[in-house]
Amino acid sequence: LDVGFDPETNTWELIVKYSGSLERIAQELEIDVVELSSGYAIITIPENLIDSLINYEEIEFIEKPKRLFYEVNEGRMASCINPIQMQPYSLFGEGVLIAIIDSGIDYSHPDFRNEDGSTRIEALWDQTIPGNPPEGFRIGTLYSREQINEALQTPMPQRLDIVPSTDLSGHGTHVG
């Protein structure tokens, strides 16, 4: 029940569906807003201001974040990946850049390395490690291709001093 709540600051991260602009709301309530797309945003707001937020006509609905759980290994079929890898298409993603949001990634796994041992990963944003988030975001640490390559050239466990991101469950690595 505490997903999205920070007890130290007594704030919530809320998912909102909105229409129009959130600029006035952000200024009046002095809250942080990260606009996503298609009229969705993440709002970080003190708990005592949530009742005020619901009174703005721009806000269509508010939802607490949810903890996500892993599902069975039927994602390839449900995502229609199997048919596009068969004849006549035979598409396997060469030249394609994708983003995966999951439990993490084992960046040292051979599937994510080029023949010369360098990484195939463009960037890794670990939202569980405080530090240097991407521009426009407040959480996590963004690791560059260069940092990942430096880590890959370093033996374990020292490699984790450079890029400490791991995939404890293995699910994100499997999905990737």
Secondary structure by P-SEA (a helix, b strand, c coil): ccccccccccccbbbbbbcccaaaaaaaabbbbbbbcccbbbbbccccaaaaaaaccccccccccccccccccccccccccccccccccccccccbbbbbbcccccccccccccccccccccccccccccccccccccbbbbbcaaaaaaaaaccccccccccccccccccccccc
